[in-house]
Amino acid sequence: MNKAVQFFQEAKVELIKVNWPTKKQTINYTALVVAVSIAVALFLGGLDSVFSYILKTYIIK
C-alpha cells in the first residue's frame, strides 16, 4: 500500500512540472487537427470517386 501512495505522490509532483498548453494553443491545435482530417478525407474521397469512375467506365462494362 505504501508503494501505491508513493507512486501517486510522485505522479502529482511530475504533473505539476508539465508545461500545459494555454487555452488558445489548445484551440489552435484542435482546429489544425480537424482541418487536416477534413482535407485528408476530401482527398481520399476524391481518389475513391476517380477510381470508381475509371472502374465503371473502362473496366466494368
PDB file with SEQRES, HELIX, SHEET and CRYST1 records, atoms N, CA, C and O in Angstrom:
SEQRES   1 A   61  MET ASN LYS ALA VAL GLN PHE PHE GLN GLU ALA LYS VAL          
SEQRES   2 A   61  GLU LEU ILE LYS VAL ASN TRP PRO THR LYS LYS GLN THR          
SEQRES   3 A   61  ILE ASN TYR THR ALA LEU VAL VAL ALA VAL SER ILE ALA          
SEQRES   4 A   61  VAL ALA LEU PHE LEU GLY GLY LEU ASP SER VAL PHE SER          
SEQRES   5 A   61  TYR ILE LEU LYS THR TYR ILE ILE LYS                          
HELIX    1 AA1 ASN A    2  LYS A   17  1                                  16    
HELIX    2 AA2 LYS A   23  ILE A   54  1                                  32    
HELIX    3 AA3 LEU A   55  ILE A   59  3                                   5    
CRYST1    1.000    1.000    1.000  90.00  90.00  90.00 P 1           1          
ATOM      1  N   MET A   1       0.832  -1.190   0.000  1.00  0.00           N  
ATOM      2  CA  MET A   1       0.000   0.000   0.000  1.00  0.00           C  
ATOM      3  C   MET A   1       0.875   1.252   0.000  1.00  0.00           C  
ATOM      4  O   MET A   1       0.515   2.265  -0.600  1.00  0.00           O  
ATOM      5  N   ASN A   2       2.020   1.181   0.671  1.00  0.00           N  
ATOM      6  CA  ASN A   2       2.940   2.323   0.730  1.00  0.00           C  
ATOM      7  C   ASN A   2       3.449   2.702  -0.657  1.00  0.00           C  
ATOM      8  O   ASN A   2       3.589   3.883  -0.978  1.00  0.00           O  
ATOM      9  N   LYS A   3       3.724   1.685  -1.477  1.00  0.00           N  
ATOM     10  CA  LYS A   3       4.236   1.950  -2.825  1.00  0.00           C  
ATOM     11  C   LYS A   3       3.188   2.655  -3.680  1.00  0.00           C  
ATOM     12  O   LYS A   3       3.525   3.519  -4.489  1.00  0.00           O  
ATOM     13  N   ALA A   4       1.930   2.294  -3.505  1.00  0.00           N  
ATOM     14  CA  ALA A   4       0.863   2.938  -4.276  1.00  0.00           C  
ATOM     15  C   ALA A   4       0.738   4.407  -3.897  1.00  0.00           C  
ATOM     16  O   ALA A   4       0.598   5.262  -4.771  1.00  0.00           O  
ATOM     17  N   VAL A   5       0.787   4.701  -2.623  1.00  0.00           N  
ATOM     18  CA  VAL A   5       0.702   6.086  -2.149  1.00  0.00           C  
ATOM     19  C   VAL A   5       1.899   6.875  -2.656  1.00  0.00           C  
ATOM     20  O   VAL A   5       1.747   8.007  -3.115  1.00  0.00           O  
ATOM     21  N   GLN A   6       3.076   6.293  -2.578  1.00  0.00           N  
ATOM     22  CA  GLN A   6       4.289   6.952  -3.056  1.00  0.00           C  
ATOM     23  C   GLN A   6       4.199   7.213  -4.563  1.00  0.00           C  
ATOM     24  O   GLN A   6       4.604   8.273  -5.039  1.00  0.00           O  
ATOM     25  N   PHE A   7       3.667   6.243  -5.306  1.00  0.00           N  
ATOM     26  CA  PHE A   7       3.524   6.410  -6.748  1.00  0.00           C  
ATOM     27  C   PHE A   7       2.646   7.616  -7.062  1.00  0.00           C  
ATOM     28  O   PHE A   7       3.009   8.446  -7.896  1.00  0.00           O  
ATOM     29  N   PHE A   8       1.498   7.719  -6.404  1.00  0.00           N  
ATOM     30  CA  PHE A   8       0.591   8.829  -6.687  1.00  0.00           C  
ATOM     31  C   PHE A   8       1.169  10.169  -6.245  1.00  0.00           C  
ATOM     32  O   PHE A   8       0.918  11.185  -6.893  1.00  0.00           O  
ATOM     33  N   GLN A   9       1.920  10.194  -5.181  1.00  0.00           N  
ATOM     34  CA  GLN A   9       2.576  11.431  -4.755  1.00  0.00           C  
ATOM     35  C   GLN A   9       3.602  11.873  -5.792  1.00  0.00           C  
ATOM     36  O   GLN A   9       3.670  13.052  -6.139  1.00  0.00           O  
ATOM     37  N   GLU A  10       4.393  10.936  -6.283  1.00  0.00           N  
ATOM     38  CA  GLU A  10       5.391  11.258  -7.294  1.00  0.00           C  
ATOM     39  C   GLU A  10       4.735  11.669  -8.613  1.00  0.00           C  
ATOM     40  O   GLU A  10       5.223  12.562  -9.306  1.00  0.00           O  
ATOM     41  N   ALA A  11       3.633  11.015  -8.950  1.00  0.00           N  
ATOM     42  CA  ALA A  11       2.910  11.376 -10.171  1.00  0.00           C  
ATOM     43  C   ALA A  11       2.386  12.803 -10.065  1.00  0.00           C  
ATOM     44  O   ALA A  11       2.441  13.552 -11.040  1.00  0.00           O  
ATOM     45  N   LYS A  12       1.887  13.181  -8.918  1.00  0.00           N  
ATOM     46  CA  LYS A  12       1.386  14.542  -8.705  1.00  0.00           C  
ATOM     47  C   LYS A  12       2.505  15.559  -8.871  1.00  0.00           C  
ATOM     48  O   LYS A  12       2.314  16.602  -9.497  1.00  0.00           O  
ATOM     49  N   VAL A  13       3.660  15.262  -8.318  1.00  0.00           N  
ATOM     50  CA  VAL A  13       4.816  16.156  -8.447  1.00  0.00           C  
ATOM     51  C   VAL A  13       5.209  16.310  -9.913  1.00  0.00           C  
ATOM     52  O   VAL A  13       5.505  17.418 -10.358  1.00  0.00           O  
ATOM     53  N   GLU A  14       5.215  15.222 -10.659  1.00  0.00           N  
ATOM     54  CA  GLU A  14       5.585  15.281 -12.073  1.00  0.00           C  
ATOM     55  C   GLU A  14       4.548  16.057 -12.883  1.00  0.00           C  
ATOM     56  O   GLU A  14       4.912  16.800 -13.795  1.00  0.00           O  
ATOM     57  N   LEU A  15       3.276  15.899 -12.565  1.00  0.00           N  
ATOM     58  CA  LEU A  15       2.237  16.635 -13.287  1.00  0.00           C  
ATOM     59  C   LEU A  15       2.326  18.140 -13.054  1.00  0.00           C  
ATOM     60  O   LEU A  15       1.947  18.927 -13.922  1.00  0.00           O  
ATOM     61  N   ILE A  16       2.814  18.536 -11.908  1.00  0.00           N  
ATOM     62  CA  ILE A  16       2.997  19.967 -11.629  1.00  0.00           C  
ATOM     63  C   ILE A  16       4.103  20.536 -12.522  1.00  0.00           C  
ATOM     64  O   ILE A  16       4.053  21.708 -12.893  1.00  0.00           O  
ATOM     65  N   LYS A  17       5.095  19.719 -12.867  1.00  0.00           N  
ATOM     66  CA  LYS A  17       6.214  20.161 -13.700  1.00  0.00           C  
ATOM     67  C   LYS A  17       5.853  20.286 -15.170  1.00  0.00           C  
ATOM     68  O   LYS A  17       6.585  20.919 -15.931  1.00  0.00           O  
ATOM     69  N   VAL A  18       4.731  19.691 -15.586  1.00  0.00           N  
ATOM     70  CA  VAL A  18       4.353  19.676 -17.002  1.00  0.00           C  
ATOM     71  C   VAL A  18       4.024  21.093 -17.470  1.00  0.00           C  
ATOM     72  O   VAL A  18       3.353  21.856 -16.775  1.00  0.00           O  
ATOM     73  N   ASN A  19       4.512  21.422 -18.657  1.00  0.00           N  
ATOM     74  CA  ASN A  19       4.211  22.716 -19.264  1.00  0.00           C  
ATOM     75  C   ASN A  19       2.930  22.557 -20.080  1.00  0.00           C  
ATOM     76  O   ASN A  19       2.982  22.196 -21.255  1.00  0.00           O  
ATOM     77  N   TRP A  20       1.782  22.824 -19.458  1.00  0.00           N  
ATOM     78  CA  TRP A  20       0.496  22.629 -20.100  1.00  0.00           C  
ATOM     79  C   TRP A  20       0.248  23.723 -21.129  1.00  0.00           C  
ATOM     80  O   TRP A  20       0.627  24.871 -20.899  1.00  0.00           O  
ATOM     81  N   PRO A  21      -0.386  23.395 -22.270  1.00  0.00           N  
ATOM     82  CA  PRO A  21      -0.676  24.415 -23.281  1.00  0.00           C  
ATOM     83  C   PRO A  21      -1.771  25.364 -22.780  1.00  0.00           C  
ATOM     84  O   PRO A  21      -2.603  25.004 -21.946  1.00  0.00           O  
ATOM     85  N   THR A  22      -1.739  26.578 -23.315  1.00  0.00           N  
ATOM     86  CA  THR A  22      -2.771  27.542 -22.955  1.00  0.00           C  
ATOM     87  C   THR A  22      -4.071  27.175 -23.661  1.00  0.00           C  
ATOM     88  O   THR A  22      -4.098  26.312 -24.538  1.00  0.00           O  
ATOM     89  N   LYS A  23      -5.137  27.845 -23.264  1.00  0.00           N  
ATOM     90  CA  LYS A  23      -6.431  27.582 -23.896  1.00  0.00           C  
ATOM     91  C   LYS A  23      -6.376  27.919 -25.382  1.00  0.00           C  
ATOM     92  O   LYS A  23      -6.926  27.191 -26.208  1.00  0.00           O  
ATOM     93  N   LYS A  24      -5.711  29.022 -25.722  1.00  0.00           N  
ATOM     94  CA  LYS A  24      -5.612  29.430 -27.117  1.00  0.00           C  
ATOM     95  C   LYS A  24      -4.825  28.400 -27.936  1.00  0.00           C  
ATOM     96  O   LYS A  24      -5.219  28.068 -29.054  1.00  0.00           O  
ATOM     97  N   GLN A  25      -3.721  27.897 -27.387  1.00  0.00           N  
ATOM     98  CA  GLN A  25      -2.929  26.878 -28.083  1.00  0.00           C  
ATOM     99  C   GLN A  25      -3.748  25.610 -28.296  1.00  0.00           C  
ATOM    100  O   GLN A  25      -3.697  25.010 -29.369  1.00  0.00           O  
ATOM    101  N   THR A  26      -4.491  25.207 -27.293  1.00  0.00           N  
ATOM    102  CA  THR A  26      -5.307  24.004 -27.397  1.00  0.00           C  
ATOM    103  C   THR A  26      -6.356  24.151 -28.492  1.00  0.00           C  
ATOM    104  O   THR A  26      -6.587  23.225 -29.269  1.00  0.00           O  
ATOM    105  N   ILE A  27      -6.991  25.322 -28.548  1.00  0.00           N  
ATOM    106  CA  ILE A  27      -7.996  25.570 -29.583  1.00  0.00           C  
ATOM    107  C   ILE A  27      -7.345  25.567 -30.959  1.00  0.00           C  
ATOM    108  O   ILE A  27      -7.889  24.989 -31.900  1.00  0.00           O  
ATOM    109  N   ASN A  28      -6.185  26.208 -31.086  1.00  0.00           N  
ATOM    110  CA  ASN A  28      -5.483  26.240 -32.378  1.00  0.00           C  
ATOM    111  C   ASN A  28      -5.073  24.846 -32.828  1.00  0.00           C  
ATOM    112  O   ASN A  28      -5.257  24.499 -33.995  1.00  0.00           O  
ATOM    113  N   TYR A  29      -4.525  24.049 -31.934  1.00  0.00           N  
ATOM    114  CA  TYR A  29      -4.102  22.697 -32.282  1.00  0.00           C  
ATOM    115  C   TYR A  29      -5.305  21.825 -32.652  1.00  0.00           C  
ATOM    116  O   TYR A  29      -5.230  21.016 -33.577  1.00  0.00           O  
ATOM    117  N   THR A  30      -6.396  21.993 -31.934  1.00  0.00           N  
ATOM    118  CA  THR A  30      -7.604  21.229 -32.237  1.00  0.00           C  
ATOM    119  C   THR A  30      -8.139  21.604 -33.609  1.00  0.00           C  
ATOM    120  O   THR A  30      -8.520  20.730 -34.388  1.00  0.00           O  
ATOM    121  N   ALA A  31      -8.169  22.900 -33.911  1.00  0.00           N  
ATOM    122  CA  ALA A  31      -8.637  23.359 -35.223  1.00  0.00           C  
ATOM    123  C   ALA A  31      -7.737  22.824 -36.329  1.00  0.00           C  
ATOM    124  O   ALA A  31      -8.226  22.437 -37.390  1.00  0.00           O  
ATOM    125  N   LEU A  32      -6.436  22.799 -36.095  1.00  0.00           N  
ATOM    126  CA  LEU A  32      -5.499  22.272 -37.084  1.00  0.00           C  
ATOM    127  C   LEU A  32      -5.741  20.788 -37.345  1.00  0.00           C  
ATOM    128  O   LEU A  32      -5.731  20.349 -38.495  1.00  0.00           O  
ATOM    129  N   VAL A  33      -5.955  20.028 -36.297  1.00  0.00           N  
ATOM    130  CA  VAL A  33      -6.203  18.590 -36.448  1.00  0.00           C  
ATOM    131  C   VAL A  33      -7.504  18.359 -37.216  1.00  0.00           C  
ATOM    132  O   VAL A  33      -7.560  17.497 -38.093  1.00  0.00           O  
ATOM    133  N   VAL A  34      -8.543  19.121 -36.895  1.00  0.00           N  
ATOM    134  CA  VAL A  34      -9.822  18.972 -37.597  1.00  0.00           C  
ATOM    135  C   VAL A  34      -9.658  19.337 -39.067  1.00  0.00           C  
ATOM    136  O   VAL A  34     -10.166  18.632 -39.939  1.00  0.00           O  
ATOM    137  N   ALA A  35      -8.947  20.442 -39.357  1.00  0.00           N  
ATOM    138  CA  ALA A  35      -8.751  20.880 -40.742  1.00  0.00           C  
ATOM    139  C   ALA A  35      -7.961  19.842 -41.546  1.00  0.00           C  
ATOM    140  O   ALA A  35      -8.325  19.527 -42.679  1.00  0.00           O  
ATOM    141  N   VAL A  36      -6.906  19.322 -40.978  1.00  0.00           N  
ATOM    142  CA  VAL A  36      -6.102  18.316 -41.678  1.00  0.00           C  
ATOM    143  C   VAL A  36      -6.919  17.036 -41.889  1.00  0.00           C  
ATOM    144  O   VAL A  36      -6.818  16.403 -42.939  1.00  0.00           O  
ATOM    145  N   SER A  37      -7.715  16.662 -40.908  1.00  0.00           N  
ATOM    146  CA  SER A  37      -8.554  15.465 -41.041  1.00  0.00           C  
ATOM    147  C   SER A  37      -9.568  15.634 -42.170  1.00  0.00           C  
ATOM    148  O   SER A  37      -9.797  14.707 -42.946  1.00  0.00           O  
ATOM    149  N   ILE A  38     -10.171  16.814 -42.260  1.00  0.00           N  
ATOM    150  CA  ILE A  38     -11.131  17.079 -43.336  1.00  0.00           C  
ATOM    151  C   ILE A  38     -10.430  17.068 -44.689  1.00  0.00           C  
ATOM    152  O   ILE A  38     -10.950  16.511 -45.656  1.00  0.00           O  
ATOM    153  N   ALA A  39      -9.249  17.684 -44.759  1.00  0.00           N  
ATOM    154  CA  ALA A  39      -8.504  17.716 -46.026  1.00  0.00           C  
ATOM    155  C   ALA A  39      -8.140  16.303 -46.479  1.00  0.00           C  
ATOM    156  O   ALA A  39      -8.281  15.982 -47.659  1.00  0.00           O  
ATOM    157  N   VAL A  40      -7.686  15.474 -45.581  1.00  0.00           N  
ATOM    158  CA  VAL A  40      -7.328  14.093 -45.930  1.00  0.00           C  
ATOM    159  C   VAL A  40      -8.576  13.317 -46.356  1.00  0.00           C  
ATOM    160  O   VAL A  40      -8.527  12.535 -47.306  1.00  0.00           O  
ATOM    161  N   ALA A  41      -9.684  13.530 -45.659  1.00  0.00           N  
ATOM    162  CA  ALA A  41     -10.927  12.841 -46.015  1.00  0.00           C  
ATOM    163  C   ALA A  41     -11.383  13.251 -47.415  1.00  0.00           C  
ATOM    164  O   ALA A  41     -11.806  12.403 -48.200  1.00  0.00           O  
ATOM    165  N   LEU A  42     -11.302  14.536 -47.730  1.00  0.00           N  
ATOM    166  CA  LEU A  42     -11.687  15.004 -49.063  1.00  0.00           C  
ATOM    167  C   LEU A  42     -10.761  14.433 -50.131  1.00  0.00           C  
ATOM    168  O   LEU A  42     -11.222  14.018 -51.194  1.00  0.00           O  
ATOM    169  N   PHE A  43      -9.471  14.410 -49.856  1.00  0.00           N  
ATOM    170  CA  PHE A  43      -8.505  13.860 -50.805  1.00  0.00           C  
ATOM    171  C   PHE A  43      -8.787  12.381 -51.083  1.00  0.00           C  
ATOM    172  O   PHE A  43      -8.848  11.955 -52.236  1.00  0.00           O  
ATOM    173  N   LEU A  44      -8.955  11.612 -50.016  1.00  0.00           N  
ATOM    174  CA  LEU A  44      -9.208  10.177 -50.192  1.00  0.00           C  
ATOM    175  C   LEU A  44     -10.571   9.931 -50.834  1.00  0.00           C  
ATOM    176  O   LEU A  44     -10.722   9.006 -51.632  1.00  0.00           O  
ATOM    177  N   GLY A  45     -11.561  10.750 -50.492  1.00  0.00           N  
ATOM    178  CA  GLY A  45     -12.866  10.629 -51.130  1.00  0.00           C  
ATOM    179  C   GLY A  45     -12.787  10.935 -52.617  1.00  0.00           C  
ATOM    180  O   GLY A  45     -13.442  10.282 -53.429  1.00  0.00           O  
ATOM    181  N   GLY A  46     -11.977  11.935 -52.970  1.00  0.00           N  
ATOM    182  CA  GLY A  46     -11.776  12.269 -54.382  1.00  0.00           C  
ATOM    183  C   GLY A  46     -11.098  11.136 -55.129  1.00  0.00           C  
ATOM    184  O   GLY A  46     -11.501  10.794 -56.241  1.00  0.00           O  
ATOM    185  N   LEU A  47     -10.080  10.557 -54.532  1.00  0.00           N  
ATOM    186  CA  LEU A  47      -9.420   9.407 -55.156  1.00  0.00           C  
ATOM    187  C   LEU A  47     -10.387   8.242 -55.346  1.00  0.00           C  
ATOM    188  O   LEU A  47     -10.383   7.582 -56.385  1.00  0.00           O  
ATOM    189  N   ASP A  48     -11.204   8.000 -54.345  1.00  0.00           N  
ATOM    190  CA  ASP A  48     -12.182   6.928 -54.434  1.00  0.00           C  
ATOM    191  C   ASP A  48     -13.156   7.188 -55.584  1.00  0.00           C  
ATOM    192  O   ASP A  48     -13.489   6.272 -56.336  1.00  0.00           O  
ATOM    193  N   SER A  49     -13.603   8.414 -55.718  1.00  0.00           N  
ATOM    194  CA  SER A  49     -14.521   8.758 -56.807  1.00  0.00           C  
ATOM    195  C   SER A  49     -13.867   8.574 -58.167  1.00  0.00           C  
ATOM    196  O   SER A  49     -14.484   8.039 -59.088  1.00  0.00           O  
ATOM    197  N   VAL A  50     -12.630   9.013 -58.296  1.00  0.00           N  
ATOM    198  CA  VAL A  50     -11.916   8.883 -59.570  1.00  0.00           C  
ATOM    199  C   VAL A  50     -11.727   7.418 -59.928  1.00  0.00           C  
ATOM    200  O   VAL A  50     -11.998   7.021 -61.061  1.00  0.00           O  
ATOM    201  N   PHE A  51     -11.273   6.622 -58.995  1.00  0.00           N  
ATOM    202  CA  PHE A  51     -11.052   5.203 -59.283  1.00  0.00           C  
ATOM    203  C   PHE A  51     -12.369   4.464 -59.544  1.00  0.00           C  
ATOM    204  O   PHE A  51     -12.420   3.563 -60.382  1.00  0.00           O  
ATOM    205  N   SER A  52     -13.418   4.839 -58.839  1.00  0.00           N  
ATOM    206  CA  SER A  52     -14.723   4.227 -59.096  1.00  0.00           C  
ATOM    207  C   SER A  52     -15.198   4.562 -60.498  1.00  0.00           C  
ATOM    208  O   SER A  52     -15.715   3.693 -61.201  1.00  0.00           O  
ATOM    209  N   TYR A  53     -15.032   5.800 -60.910  1.00  0.00           N  
ATOM    210  CA  TYR A  53     -15.414   6.216 -62.261  1.00  0.00           C  
ATOM    211  C   TYR A  53     -14.627   5.439 -63.314  1.00  0.00           C  
ATOM    212  O   TYR A  53     -15.194   4.953 -64.292  1.00  0.00           O  
ATOM    213  N   ILE A  54     -13.323   5.330 -63.104  1.00  0.00           N  
ATOM    214  CA  ILE A  54     -12.482   4.594 -64.053  1.00  0.00           C  
ATOM    215  C   ILE A  54     -12.914   3.129 -64.121  1.00  0.00           C  
ATOM    216  O   ILE A  54     -13.022   2.565 -65.210  1.00  0.00           O  
ATOM    217  N   LEU A  55     -13.158   2.516 -62.974  1.00  0.00           N  
ATOM    218  CA  LEU A  55     -13.588   1.118 -62.971  1.00  0.00           C  
ATOM    219  C   LEU A  55     -14.909   0.942 -63.709  1.00  0.00           C  
ATOM    220  O   LEU A  55     -15.048   0.035 -64.530  1.00  0.00           O  
ATOM    221  N   LYS A  56     -15.879   1.805 -63.421  1.00  0.00           N  
ATOM    222  CA  LYS A  56     -17.195   1.670 -64.045  1.00  0.00           C  
ATOM    223  C   LYS A  56     -17.175   1.984 -65.520  1.00  0.00           C  
ATOM    224  O   LYS A  56     -17.918   1.375 -66.290  1.00  0.00           O  
ATOM    225  N   THR A  57     -16.344   2.920 -65.933  1.00  0.00           N  
ATOM    226  CA  THR A  57     -16.329   3.358 -67.319  1.00  0.00           C  
ATOM    227  C   THR A  57     -15.504   2.452 -68.216  1.00  0.00           C  
ATOM    228  O   THR A  57     -15.946   2.091 -69.307  1.00  0.00           O  
ATOM    229  N   TYR A  58     -14.325   2.084 -67.774  1.00  0.00           N  
ATOM    230  CA  TYR A  58     -13.390   1.391 -68.658  1.00  0.00           C  
ATOM    231  C   TYR A  58     -13.202  -0.089 -68.364  1.00  0.00           C  
ATOM    232  O   TYR A  58     -12.903  -0.860 -69.276  1.00  0.00           O  
ATOM    233  N   ILE A  59     -13.367  -0.498 -67.132  1.00  0.00           N  
ATOM    234  CA  ILE A  59     -13.053  -1.888 -66.791  1.00  0.00           C  
ATOM    235  C   ILE A  59     -14.323  -2.733 -66.690  1.00  0.00           C  
ATOM    236  O   ILE A  59     -14.384  -3.826 -67.253  1.00  0.00           O  
ATOM    237  N   ILE A  60     -15.325  -2.241 -65.985  1.00  0.00           N  
ATOM    238  CA  ILE A  60     -16.577  -2.980 -65.828  1.00  0.00           C  
ATOM    239  C   ILE A  60     -17.580  -2.372 -66.816  1.00  0.00           C  
ATOM    240  O   ILE A  60     -18.135  -1.302 -66.567  1.00  0.00           O  
ATOM    241  N   LYS A  61     -17.802  -3.051 -67.913  1.00  0.00           N  
ATOM    242  CA  LYS A  61     -18.712  -2.509 -68.940  1.00  0.00           C  
ATOM    243  C   LYS A  61     -20.015  -3.245 -68.952  1.00  0.00           C  
ATOM    244  O   LYS A  61     -20.897  -2.926 -69.749  1.00  0.00           O  
TER     245      LYS A  61                                                      
END                                                                             
